[in-house]
């Protein structure tokens, strides 16, 4: 019973406080200066009809056509210095690692998995400078799959 009475008293106090605040806001608004009259709206000038005549605009830029091997090279060469470092080569392999770890328990050790990539990198790095040139990188291309003929 005490809780009900206390709740009713608090509700009445809040309602009184709200009414007092509301009247104060109304009184402040009555004392506010009148709004500044808006400037007259000027109609936008009509857009003139244009006839370009014999004028010619600039030519659109042309995209350079990269070969399939160059596009593959630049997927690895993040800083576009025409060299693929070991770090750049391994950075793209993390998604493949996640694909191999199907159940997501991370039991496949990354170091063990990276051995194949490091071996591939070292096999392609003919001069041993830990960087792949475009020619060296071309040797890492996957072998094309043979298309099976339809056995209809």
DSSP file (Angstrom, degrees, kcal/mol; ACC not computed):
  #  RESIDUE AA STRUCTURE BP1 BP2  ACC     N-H-->O    O-->H-N    N-H-->O    O-->H-N    TCO  KAPPA ALPHA  PHI   PSI    X-CA   Y-CA   Z-CA
    1    1 A X     >        0   0    0      0, 0.0     4,-2.1     0, 0.0     5,-0.2   0.000 360.0 360.0 360.0 -39.9    0.0    0.0    0.0
    2    2 A X  H  >  +     0   0    0      1,-0.2     4,-2.7     2,-0.2     5,-0.2   0.874 360.0  53.9 -62.8 -35.9    2.9    2.4    0.9
    3    3 A X  H  > S+     0   0    0      2,-0.2     4,-2.6     1,-0.2    -1,-0.2   0.896 107.3  50.2 -65.7 -38.8    4.4    1.8   -2.6
    4    4 A X  H  > S+     0   0    0      2,-0.2     4,-2.3     1,-0.2    -2,-0.2   0.932 113.1  45.3 -65.7 -44.9    1.2    2.7   -4.3
    5    5 A X  H  X S+     0   0    0     -4,-2.1     4,-2.3     2,-0.2    -2,-0.2   0.922 114.1  49.2 -64.6 -43.7    0.8    6.0   -2.3
    6    6 A X  H  X S+     0   0    0     -4,-2.7     4,-2.3     1,-0.2    -2,-0.2   0.908 111.4  49.7 -62.5 -41.8    4.5    6.8   -2.9
    7    7 A X  H  X S+     0   0    0     -4,-2.6     4,-2.2     1,-0.2    -1,-0.2   0.892 110.6  49.7 -62.9 -41.0    4.2    6.1   -6.6
    8    8 A X  H  X S+     0   0    0     -4,-2.3     4,-2.3     2,-0.2    -2,-0.2   0.893 110.8  49.9 -66.0 -39.1    1.1    8.3   -6.8
    9    9 A X  H  X S+     0   0    0     -4,-2.3     4,-2.3     2,-0.2    -2,-0.2   0.909 111.6  47.9 -65.4 -42.2    2.9   11.2   -5.0
   10   10 A X  H  X S+     0   0    0     -4,-2.3     4,-2.5     2,-0.2    -1,-0.2   0.893 111.1  51.6 -65.8 -39.0    5.9   10.9   -7.3
   11   11 A X  H  X S+     0   0    0     -4,-2.2     4,-2.3     2,-0.2    -2,-0.2   0.911 111.1  47.2 -64.5 -42.3    3.6   10.9  -10.4
   12   12 A X  H  X S+     0   0    0     -4,-2.3     4,-2.5     2,-0.2    -2,-0.2   0.894 111.6  51.1 -65.5 -39.0    1.8   14.1   -9.2
   13   13 A X  H  X S+     0   0    0     -4,-2.3     4,-2.5     2,-0.2    -2,-0.2   0.919 111.5  47.2 -64.4 -42.8    5.1   15.8   -8.4
   14   14 A X  H  X S+     0   0    0     -4,-2.5     4,-2.3     2,-0.2    -2,-0.2   0.896 111.6  50.9 -65.6 -39.5    6.4   15.0  -11.9
   15   15 A X  H  X S+     0   0    0     -4,-2.3     4,-2.3     2,-0.2    -2,-0.2   0.908 112.0  47.4 -64.7 -41.2    3.2   16.2  -13.5
   16   16 A X  H  X S+     0   0    0     -4,-2.5     4,-2.5     2,-0.2    -2,-0.2   0.911 111.7  50.1 -65.2 -42.1    3.4   19.5  -11.5
   17   17 A X  H  X S+     0   0    0     -4,-2.5     4,-2.3     1,-0.2    -2,-0.2   0.895 110.9  50.0 -62.1 -40.3    7.0   19.9  -12.5
   18   18 A X  H  X S+     0   0    0     -4,-2.3     4,-2.6     2,-0.2    -2,-0.2   0.905 111.0  48.1 -64.8 -42.7    6.2   19.3  -16.1
   19   19 A X  H  X S+     0   0    0     -4,-2.3     4,-2.3     2,-0.2     5,-0.2   0.905 112.1  49.8 -65.1 -40.8    3.3   21.9  -16.1
   20   20 A X  H  X S+     0   0    0     -4,-2.5     4,-1.8     1,-0.2    -2,-0.2   0.918 113.1  46.3 -62.5 -43.4    5.6   24.4  -14.4
   21   21 A X  H  X S+     0   0    0     -4,-2.3     4,-2.2     1,-0.2    -2,-0.2   0.904 110.7  53.5 -65.1 -41.7    8.3   23.8  -17.0
   22   22 A X  H  X S+     0   0    0     -4,-2.6     4,-2.1     1,-0.2    -2,-0.2   0.904 109.6  47.0 -62.5 -42.8    5.7   24.0  -19.8
   23   23 A X  H  X S+     0   0    0     -4,-2.3     4,-2.2     1,-0.2    -1,-0.2   0.875 110.3  53.4 -67.4 -36.7    4.4   27.4  -18.7
   24   24 A X  H  X S+     0   0    0     -4,-1.8     4,-2.0    -5,-0.2    -2,-0.2   0.903 109.0  48.7 -64.0 -40.7    8.0   28.7  -18.3
   25   25 A X  H  X S+     0   0    0     -4,-2.2     4,-2.2     1,-0.2    -2,-0.2   0.903 110.8  50.7 -65.2 -41.1    8.8   27.7  -21.9
   26   26 A X  H  X S+     0   0    0     -4,-2.1     4,-1.7     1,-0.2    -2,-0.2   0.887 110.2  49.9 -65.1 -37.6    5.6   29.4  -23.1
   27   27 A X  H  X S+     0   0    0     -4,-2.2     4,-1.3     2,-0.2    -1,-0.2   0.875 109.9  50.5 -69.0 -37.2    6.5   32.6  -21.3
   28   28 A X  H  < S+     0   0    0     -4,-2.0     4,-0.5     1,-0.2    -2,-0.2   0.904 109.9  50.7 -65.8 -40.4   10.0   32.6  -22.7
   29   29 A X  H >< S+     0   0    0     -4,-2.2     3,-0.7     1,-0.2    -1,-0.2   0.839 106.2  54.8 -68.2 -32.0    8.6   32.2  -26.2
   30   30 A X  H 3< S+     0   0    0     -4,-1.7    -1,-0.2     1,-0.2    -2,-0.2   0.831 109.4  48.3 -67.7 -31.0    6.2   35.1  -25.7
   31   31 A X  T 3< S+     0   0    0     -4,-1.3    -1,-0.2    -3,-0.2    -2,-0.2   0.495  88.8 110.0 -87.7  -2.7    9.1   37.3  -24.8
   32   32 A X  S <  S-     0   0    0     -3,-0.7     3,-0.1    -4,-0.5    -3,-0.0  -0.380  79.3-100.7 -71.5 150.1   11.2   36.2  -27.8
   33   33 A X        -     0   0    0      1,-0.1    -1,-0.1    -2,-0.1     3,-0.1  -0.322  47.3 -92.7 -66.5 154.5   11.8   38.8  -30.6
   34   34 A X        -     0   0    0      1,-0.1    -1,-0.1    -3,-0.1     3,-0.1  -0.304  51.5 -91.4 -66.0 153.2    9.6   38.4  -33.7
   35   35 A X        -     0   0    0      1,-0.1     2,-0.3    -3,-0.1    -1,-0.1  -0.319  43.4-103.6 -65.6 148.3   11.1   36.3  -36.5
   36   36 A X        -     0   0    0      1,-0.1    -1,-0.1    -3,-0.1     3,-0.1  -0.546  42.3-108.4 -71.2 130.3   13.1   38.1  -39.1
   37   37 A X        -     0   0    0     -2,-0.3    -1,-0.1     1,-0.1     2,-0.1  -0.359  37.6-111.7 -62.7 139.1   11.0   38.4  -42.3
   38   38 A X        -     0   0    0      1,-0.1    -1,-0.1    -3,-0.0     3,-0.1  -0.379  32.0-104.9 -70.5 147.1   12.2   36.2  -45.0
   39   39 A X        -     0   0    0      1,-0.1    -1,-0.1    -2,-0.1     3,-0.1  -0.408  48.3 -90.3 -68.3 148.1   13.8   37.7  -48.0
   40   40 A X        -     0   0    0      1,-0.1     2,-0.4    -2,-0.1    -1,-0.1  -0.336  45.0-109.9 -62.3 141.2   11.6   37.7  -51.1
   41   41 A X        -     0   0    0     -3,-0.1     2,-0.5     1,-0.0    -1,-0.1  -0.584  29.4-149.9 -75.6 124.1   12.1   34.6  -53.2
   42   42 A X        -     0   0    0     -2,-0.4     2,-0.1    -3,-0.1     3,-0.1  -0.832  19.6-119.2 -97.1 129.4   13.8   35.4  -56.4
   43   43 A X        -     0   0    0     -2,-0.5     2,-0.1     1,-0.1     3,-0.1  -0.408  32.2-108.3 -66.7 139.7   12.9   33.2  -59.3
   44   44 A X        -     0   0    0      1,-0.1    -1,-0.1    -2,-0.1     3,-0.1  -0.429  38.3-107.2 -66.2 139.1   15.8   31.2  -60.8
   45   45 A X        -     0   0    0     -2,-0.1    -1,-0.1     1,-0.1     2,-0.1  -0.377  40.9 -99.5 -66.8 149.4   16.8   32.5  -64.2
   46   46 A X        -     0   0    0      1,-0.1     2,-0.5    -3,-0.1    -1,-0.1  -0.397  35.9-110.8 -69.1 144.7   15.9   30.3  -67.0
   47   47 A X        -     0   0    0     -2,-0.1    -1,-0.1    -3,-0.1     2,-0.1  -0.637  36.2-124.4 -76.3 124.2   18.7   28.0  -68.3
   48   48 A X        -     0   0    0     -2,-0.5     2,-0.3     1,-0.1    -1,-0.1  -0.399  23.3-109.5 -71.0 147.7   19.6   29.3  -71.8
   49   49 A X        -     0   0    0     -2,-0.1     2,-0.4     2,-0.0    -1,-0.1  -0.570  37.8-152.4 -72.5 134.1   19.4   26.8  -74.6
   50   50 A X        -     0   0    0     -2,-0.3     2,-0.5    -3,-0.0     3,-0.1  -0.897  17.6-167.6-116.4 143.0   22.9   25.9  -75.7
   51   51 A X        -     0   0    0     -2,-0.4     3,-0.1     1,-0.1    -2,-0.0  -0.942   7.8-161.5-123.4 106.3   24.1   24.8  -79.1
   52   52 A X    >   -     0   0    0     -2,-0.5     3,-2.1     1,-0.2     2,-0.2   0.708  21.7-174.1 -66.1 -15.9   27.6   23.5  -78.9
   53   53 A X  T 3   -     0   0    0      1,-0.3    -1,-0.2    -3,-0.1    -3,-0.0  -0.417  66.5 -16.6  63.6-123.2   28.0   23.9  -82.6
   54   54 A X  T 3  S+     0   0    0     -2,-0.2    -1,-0.3    -3,-0.1     2,-0.1   0.211  99.7 128.8-101.9  15.2   31.4   22.5  -83.6
   55   55 A X    <   -     0   0    0     -3,-2.1     2,-0.4     1,-0.0    -3,-0.1  -0.456  41.8-159.0 -71.9 144.3   32.9   22.4  -80.1
   56   56 A X        -     0   0    0     -2,-0.1     3,-0.1     3,-0.0    -2,-0.1  -0.991   7.8-138.4-127.4 130.7   34.4   19.1  -79.1
   57   57 A X        -     0   0    0     -2,-0.4     3,-0.1     1,-0.2     2,-0.0  -0.216  40.4 -73.2 -78.3 173.6   35.0   18.0  -75.5
   58   58 A X        -     0   0    0      1,-0.1    -1,-0.2    -2,-0.0     2,-0.2  -0.317  54.1-102.9 -67.8 152.6   38.1   16.2  -74.2
   59   59 A X        -     0   0    0      1,-0.1    -1,-0.1    -3,-0.1     3,-0.1  -0.493  40.1-106.3 -73.3 143.0   38.5   12.6  -75.0
   60   60 A X        -     0   0    0     -2,-0.2    -1,-0.1     1,-0.1     2,-0.0  -0.377  43.3 -95.9 -67.6 149.8   37.7   10.2  -72.2
   61   61 A X        -     0   0    0      1,-0.1     2,-0.4    -3,-0.1    -1,-0.1  -0.357  37.4-131.3 -66.7 146.6   40.7    8.5  -70.6
   62   62 A X        -     0   0    0     -3,-0.1     2,-0.3    -2,-0.0    -1,-0.1  -0.832  12.5-130.1-102.4 135.8   41.6    5.1  -71.9
   63   63 A X        -     0   0    0     -2,-0.4     2,-0.3     1,-0.1     0, 0.0  -0.637  26.1-117.3 -81.8 137.6   42.2    2.2  -69.6
   64   64 A X        -     0   0    0     -2,-0.3     2,-0.8     1,-0.1    -1,-0.1  -0.573  26.3-124.3 -75.5 137.1   45.4    0.3  -70.3
   65   65 A X        -     0   0    0     -2,-0.3     2,-0.3    -3,-0.0    -1,-0.1  -0.723  27.8-161.2 -86.0 113.1   44.7   -3.2  -71.2
   66   66 A X        -     0   0    0     -2,-0.8     2,-0.0     1,-0.1    -3,-0.0  -0.700  17.1-120.2 -93.6 145.7   46.6   -5.6  -68.9
   67   67 A X     >  -     0   0    0     -2,-0.3     4,-2.3     1,-0.1     5,-0.2  -0.305  30.4-104.7 -74.3 168.0   47.3   -9.1  -69.8
   68   68 A X  H  > S+     0   0    0      1,-0.2     4,-2.0     2,-0.2     5,-0.1   0.887 122.9  50.5 -61.5 -38.9   45.9  -11.9  -67.7
   69   69 A X  H  > S+     0   0    0      2,-0.2     4,-2.3     1,-0.2    -1,-0.2   0.870 108.4  51.6 -70.0 -36.3   49.4  -12.5  -66.2
   70   70 A X  H  > S+     0   0    0      2,-0.2     4,-2.5     1,-0.2    -2,-0.2   0.907 109.6  49.8 -67.0 -40.6   49.9   -8.8  -65.4
   71   71 A X  H  X S+     0   0    0     -4,-2.3     4,-1.1     1,-0.2    -2,-0.2   0.916 111.9  48.4 -62.5 -41.6   46.6   -8.7  -63.5
   72   72 A X  H  X S+     0   0    0     -4,-2.0     4,-0.8     1,-0.2     3,-0.3   0.892 111.0  51.4 -63.6 -40.1   47.6  -11.8  -61.6
   73   73 A X  H >X S+     0   0    0     -4,-2.3     4,-2.2     1,-0.2     3,-0.9   0.919 108.5  50.4 -63.0 -44.6   50.9  -10.2  -60.8
   74   74 A X  H 3< S+     0   0    0     -4,-2.5    -1,-0.2     1,-0.3    -2,-0.2   0.683  96.8  68.4 -73.5 -16.7   49.4   -7.0  -59.5
   75   75 A X  H 3< S+     0   0    0     -4,-1.1    -1,-0.3    -3,-0.3    -2,-0.2   0.849 113.3  32.2 -65.1 -31.5   47.0   -8.9  -57.2
   76   76 A X  H << S+     0   0    0     -3,-0.9     2,-1.7    -4,-0.8    -2,-0.2   0.840 104.9  74.9 -89.9 -38.8   50.1   -9.9  -55.2
   77   77 A X    ><  +     0   0    0     -4,-2.2     3,-0.9     1,-0.2    -1,-0.2  -0.556  58.8 171.5 -80.2  85.0   52.2   -6.7  -55.8
   78   78 A X  T 3  S+     0   0    0     -2,-1.7    -1,-0.2     1,-0.2     6,-0.1   0.839  74.0  44.3 -68.2 -36.1   50.3   -4.4  -53.4
   79   79 A X  T 3  S-     0   0    0      4,-0.2    -1,-0.2    -3,-0.2    -2,-0.1   0.367 102.7-128.3 -94.9   6.8   52.7   -1.5  -53.5
   80   80 A X    <   +     0   0    0     -3,-0.9    -2,-0.1    -6,-0.1     4,-0.1   0.832  65.5 133.6  54.0  41.4   53.2   -1.6  -57.3
   81   81 A X  S    S-     0   0    0      2,-0.4    -1,-0.1     0, 0.0     3,-0.1   0.250  76.7-113.0-100.3  12.7   57.0   -1.6  -57.2
   82   82 A X  S    S+     0   0    0      1,-0.2     2,-0.3    -5,-0.1    52,-0.3   0.744  89.6  96.9  61.3  26.6   57.1   -4.4  -59.8
   83   83 A X        -     0   0    0     50,-0.1     2,-0.6    51,-0.1    -2,-0.4  -0.994  63.4-147.6-140.3 137.2   58.6   -6.8  -57.1
   84   84 A X  E     -A  132   0A   0     48,-1.3    48,-1.6    -2,-0.3     2,-0.1  -0.931  17.7-157.0-106.8 117.3   56.7   -9.3  -55.0
   85   85 A X  E  >  -A  131   0A   0     -2,-0.6     4,-2.1    46,-0.2     5,-0.2  -0.415  31.7-106.9 -84.8 167.2   58.2   -9.7  -51.5
   86   86 A X  H  > S+     0   0    0     44,-0.6     4,-2.4     1,-0.2     5,-0.2   0.890 121.3  54.2 -60.4 -39.7   57.7  -12.8  -49.4
   87   87 A X  H  > S+     0   0    0      1,-0.2     4,-2.0     2,-0.2    -1,-0.2   0.908 108.1  48.8 -62.5 -42.4   55.3  -10.8  -47.2
   88   88 A X  H  > S+     0   0    0      1,-0.2     4,-0.8     2,-0.2    -1,-0.2   0.888 111.8  49.8 -64.2 -38.5   53.2   -9.8  -50.1
   89   89 A X  H  < S+     0   0    0     -4,-2.1     3,-0.4     1,-0.2     4,-0.2   0.910 114.5  43.2 -67.2 -42.0   53.0  -13.3  -51.4
   90   90 A X  H >< S+     0   0    0     -4,-2.4     3,-1.4     1,-0.2     4,-0.4   0.780 100.8  69.9 -76.6 -25.8   52.0  -14.8  -48.0
   91   91 A X  H >< S+     0   0    0     -4,-2.0     3,-0.8     1,-0.3     4,-0.3   0.823  96.9  52.3 -63.8 -29.7   49.5  -12.0  -47.2
   92   92 A X  T 3< S+     0   0    0     -4,-0.8     4,-0.5    -3,-0.4     3,-0.4   0.593  97.6  69.0 -80.8  -8.7   47.1  -13.3  -49.9
   93   93 A X  T <> S+     0   0    0     -3,-1.4     4,-2.0    -4,-0.2    -1,-0.2   0.560  74.2  83.3 -87.6  -8.2   47.2  -16.8  -48.5
   94   94 A X  H <> S+     0   0    0     -3,-0.8     4,-2.1    -4,-0.4    -1,-0.2   0.879  90.3  51.6 -66.1 -35.7   45.3  -16.1  -45.3
   95   95 A X  H  > S+     0   0    0     -3,-0.4     4,-1.9    -4,-0.3    -1,-0.2   0.899 108.9  50.7 -65.8 -38.8   41.9  -16.4  -47.0
   96   96 A X  H  > S+     0   0    0     -4,-0.5     4,-2.0     2,-0.2    -1,-0.2   0.873 108.2  53.6 -64.9 -35.7   43.0  -19.8  -48.5
   97   97 A X  H  X S+     0   0    0     -4,-2.0     4,-2.0     1,-0.2    -2,-0.2   0.924 107.6  49.8 -63.1 -44.1   44.0  -20.9  -45.0
   98   98 A X  H  < S+     0   0    0     -4,-2.1    -1,-0.2     1,-0.2    -2,-0.2   0.850 109.1  52.9 -64.1 -32.7   40.6  -20.0  -43.6
   99   99 A X  H  < S+     0   0    0     -4,-1.9    -1,-0.2     1,-0.2    -2,-0.2   0.874 108.3  50.1 -69.3 -35.9   39.0  -22.0  -46.5
  100  100 A X  H  < S+     0   0    0     -4,-2.0     2,-1.9     1,-0.2     3,-0.2   0.861  98.6  69.0 -69.5 -34.0   41.1  -25.0  -45.5
  101  101 A X    ><  +     0   0    0     -4,-2.0     3,-0.8     1,-0.2    -1,-0.2  -0.561  65.9 167.4 -85.0  76.4   40.1  -24.7  -41.9
  102  102 A X  T 3  S+     0   0    0     -2,-1.9    -1,-0.2     1,-0.3    -2,-0.1   0.885  71.3  44.7 -64.1 -43.4   36.5  -25.7  -42.6
  103  103 A X  T 3  S-     0   0    0     -3,-0.2    -1,-0.3     1,-0.1    -2,-0.1   0.547 103.2-129.0 -83.3  -4.7   35.4  -26.3  -39.0
  104  104 A X  S <  S+     0   0    0     -3,-0.8    -2,-0.1    -6,-0.2    -3,-0.1   0.683  71.9 122.8  72.4  19.4   37.0  -23.1  -37.7
  105  105 A X  S    S-     0   0    0      0, 0.0    -1,-0.1     0, 0.0    -3,-0.1   0.439  70.2-131.6 -93.8   2.4   38.9  -24.8  -34.9
  106  106 A X        +     0   0    0      1,-0.1     4,-0.1    -5,-0.1    -8,-0.0   0.811  60.9 138.5  55.2  36.1   42.4  -23.5  -36.1
  107  107 A X        +     0   0    0      2,-0.1     2,-0.7     1,-0.0    -1,-0.1   0.690  46.6  88.9 -81.6 -17.8   44.0  -27.0  -35.8
  108  108 A X  S    S-     0   0    0    -11,-0.1     2,-0.2     1,-0.0    -7,-0.1  -0.728  84.2-131.9 -79.8 114.1   45.8  -26.5  -39.1
  109  109 A X     >  -     0   0    0     -2,-0.7     4,-2.2     1,-0.1     5,-0.2  -0.495   4.5-143.8 -72.4 130.6   49.0  -24.8  -38.2
  110  110 A X  H  > S+     0   0    0     -2,-0.2     4,-2.9     1,-0.2     5,-0.2   0.885  99.1  55.1 -63.2 -39.4   49.8  -21.8  -40.4
  111  111 A X  H  > S+     0   0    0      1,-0.2     4,-0.7     2,-0.2    -1,-0.2   0.908 110.1  46.2 -61.8 -41.0   53.5  -22.4  -40.4
  112  112 A X  H >4 S+     0   0    0      1,-0.2     3,-0.6     2,-0.2     4,-0.4   0.900 114.8  47.6 -66.4 -39.5   52.9  -26.0  -41.7
  113  113 A X  H >X S+     0   0    0     -4,-2.2     3,-0.9     1,-0.2     4,-0.6   0.871 106.7  57.1 -69.3 -35.8   50.5  -24.7  -44.3
  114  114 A X  H 3X S+     0   0    0     -4,-2.9     4,-3.0     1,-0.2     5,-0.3   0.643  84.5  83.0 -72.8 -13.9   52.8  -21.9  -45.4
  115  115 A X  H <X S+     0   0    0     -4,-0.7     4,-2.6    -3,-0.6    -1,-0.2   0.899  89.7  51.9 -56.6 -40.2   55.6  -24.4  -46.3
  116  116 A X  H <> S+     0   0    0     -3,-0.9     4,-2.1    -4,-0.4    -1,-0.2   0.906 112.0  45.5 -64.2 -40.3   53.9  -25.0  -49.6
  117  117 A X  H  X S+     0   0    0     -4,-0.6     4,-2.8     2,-0.2    -2,-0.2   0.918 113.5  48.5 -69.2 -42.9   53.8  -21.3  -50.4
  118  118 A X  H  X S+     0   0    0     -4,-3.0     4,-3.1     2,-0.2     5,-0.2   0.905 112.0  49.9 -63.9 -41.2   57.3  -20.7  -49.3
  119  119 A X  H  X S+     0   0    0     -4,-2.6     4,-2.1    -5,-0.3    -1,-0.2   0.914 112.0  47.8 -62.8 -42.2   58.5  -23.6  -51.3
  120  120 A X  H  X S+     0   0    0     -4,-2.1     4,-1.6    -5,-0.2    -2,-0.2   0.915 113.5  48.2 -63.8 -42.9   56.6  -22.3  -54.3
  121  121 A X  H  X S+     0   0    0     -4,-2.8     4,-1.9     1,-0.2    -2,-0.2   0.942 113.1  46.3 -63.2 -48.3   58.1  -18.8  -53.8
  122  122 A X  H  < S+     0   0    0     -4,-3.1    -1,-0.2     1,-0.2    -2,-0.2   0.838 110.9  53.7 -66.4 -32.1   61.7  -20.1  -53.4
  123  123 A X  H  < S+     0   0    0     -4,-2.1    -1,-0.2    -5,-0.2    -2,-0.2   0.844 112.9  43.3 -68.6 -32.8   61.3  -22.3  -56.5
  124  124 A X  H  < S+     0   0    0     -4,-1.6     2,-1.7    -3,-0.2    -2,-0.2   0.754  93.0  85.9 -83.4 -24.8   60.2  -19.3  -58.5
  125  125 A X    ><  +     0   0    0     -4,-1.9     3,-0.6     1,-0.2    -1,-0.1  -0.579  55.6 174.0 -79.9  85.5   62.8  -16.9  -57.1
  126  126 A X  T 3  S+     0   0    0     -2,-1.7    -1,-0.2     1,-0.2     6,-0.1   0.857  75.3  43.0 -66.0 -38.3   65.6  -17.8  -59.6
  127  127 A X  T 3  S-     0   0    0      4,-0.2    -1,-0.2    -3,-0.2    -2,-0.1   0.522 103.2-128.4 -90.3  -3.8   68.1  -15.2  -58.5
  128  128 A X    <   +     0   0    0     -3,-0.6    -2,-0.1    -6,-0.1    -3,-0.0   0.757  68.0 128.6  70.6  26.7   67.5  -15.7  -54.7
  129  129 A X  S    S-     0   0    0      2,-0.4    -1,-0.1     0, 0.0     3,-0.1   0.277  77.9-114.4 -97.5  12.7   66.9  -12.1  -53.8
  130  130 A X  S    S+     0   0    0      1,-0.2   -44,-0.6    -5,-0.1     2,-0.3   0.762  88.0  96.7  59.7  28.3   63.5  -12.8  -52.0
  131  131 A X  E     -A   85   0A   0    -46,-0.2     2,-0.5   -45,-0.1    -2,-0.4  -0.993  66.5-138.8-142.9 142.1   61.7  -10.8  -54.7
  132  132 A X  E     -A   84   0A   0    -48,-1.6   -48,-1.3    -2,-0.3     2,-0.1  -0.888  10.9-153.3-104.8 127.6   59.8  -12.0  -57.8
  133  133 A X     >  -     0   0    0     -2,-0.5     4,-2.9   -50,-0.2     5,-0.2  -0.450  39.4 -98.1 -82.0 167.4   60.1  -10.1  -61.0
  134  134 A X  H  > S+     0   0    0    -52,-0.3     4,-1.6     1,-0.2    -1,-0.1   0.876 126.5  51.1 -57.0 -36.2   57.2  -10.5  -63.5
  135  135 A X  H  > S+     0   0    0      2,-0.2     4,-0.5     1,-0.2    -1,-0.2   0.911 112.3  45.0 -66.9 -42.0   59.1  -13.1  -65.4
  136  136 A X  H >4 S+     0   0    0      1,-0.2     3,-1.0     2,-0.2     4,-0.3   0.882 111.4  53.7 -68.0 -37.5   59.8  -15.1  -62.2
  137  137 A X  H >< S+     0   0    0     -4,-2.9     3,-2.1     1,-0.2    -1,-0.2   0.837  96.2  67.1 -66.5 -31.8   56.2  -14.7  -61.1
  138  138 A X  H >< S+     0   0    0     -4,-1.6     3,-1.2     1,-0.3    -1,-0.2   0.766  90.5  64.5 -60.6 -24.5   54.9  -16.1  -64.4
  139  139 A X  T << S+     0   0    0     -3,-1.0    -1,-0.3    -4,-0.5    -2,-0.2   0.659  93.7  61.4 -74.1 -13.4   56.4  -19.5  -63.5
  140  140 A X  T <  S+     0   0    0     -3,-2.1    -1,-0.2    -4,-0.3    -2,-0.2   0.414  74.4 126.7 -91.3   2.6   54.0  -19.7  -60.5
  141  141 A X    <   -     0   0    0     -3,-1.2     2,-0.1    -4,-0.2     3,-0.1  -0.305  68.6-106.9 -61.0 140.5   50.9  -19.7  -62.7
  142  142 A X        -     0   0    0      1,-0.1     2,-0.2     3,-0.0    -1,-0.1  -0.380  37.6-102.7 -67.5 147.9   48.5  -22.6  -62.1
  143  143 A X        -     0   0    0      1,-0.1    -1,-0.1    -3,-0.1     2,-0.1  -0.492  41.5-106.6 -70.2 136.5   48.4  -25.2  -64.8
  144  144 A X        -     0   0    0     -2,-0.2     2,-0.3     1,-0.1    -1,-0.1  -0.396  34.3-120.8 -66.3 139.9   45.4  -24.9  -67.0
  145  145 A X        -     0   0    0     -2,-0.1     2,-0.4     1,-0.1    -1,-0.1  -0.574  23.1-116.2 -81.6 142.6   42.8  -27.6  -66.4
  146  146 A X        -     0   0    0     -2,-0.3     2,-0.4     1,-0.1    -1,-0.1  -0.622  27.6-125.6 -77.6 133.6   41.8  -29.9  -69.2
  147  147 A X        -     0   0    0     -2,-0.4     2,-0.3     1,-0.0    -1,-0.1  -0.663  22.4-132.2 -80.7 128.9   38.2  -29.5  -70.2
  148  148 A X        -     0   0    0     -2,-0.4     2,-0.2     1,-0.1     3,-0.0  -0.592  19.9-121.2 -81.9 142.5   36.4  -32.8  -70.2
  149  149 A X        -     0   0    0     -2,-0.3     2,-0.2     1,-0.1    -1,-0.1  -0.520  33.0 -97.6 -81.0 150.4   34.3  -33.6  -73.2
  150  150 A X        -     0   0    0     -2,-0.2     2,-0.2     1,-0.1    -1,-0.1  -0.480  25.6-154.9 -68.4 131.1   30.7  -34.2  -72.8
  151  151 A X              0   0    0     -2,-0.2    -1,-0.1     1,-0.2    -2,-0.0  -0.292 360.0 360.0-102.1  48.5   29.9  -38.0  -72.6
  152  152 A X              0   0    0     -2,-0.2    -1,-0.2     0, 0.0    -2,-0.0   0.493 360.0 360.0 -75.0 360.0   26.3  -37.6  -73.8
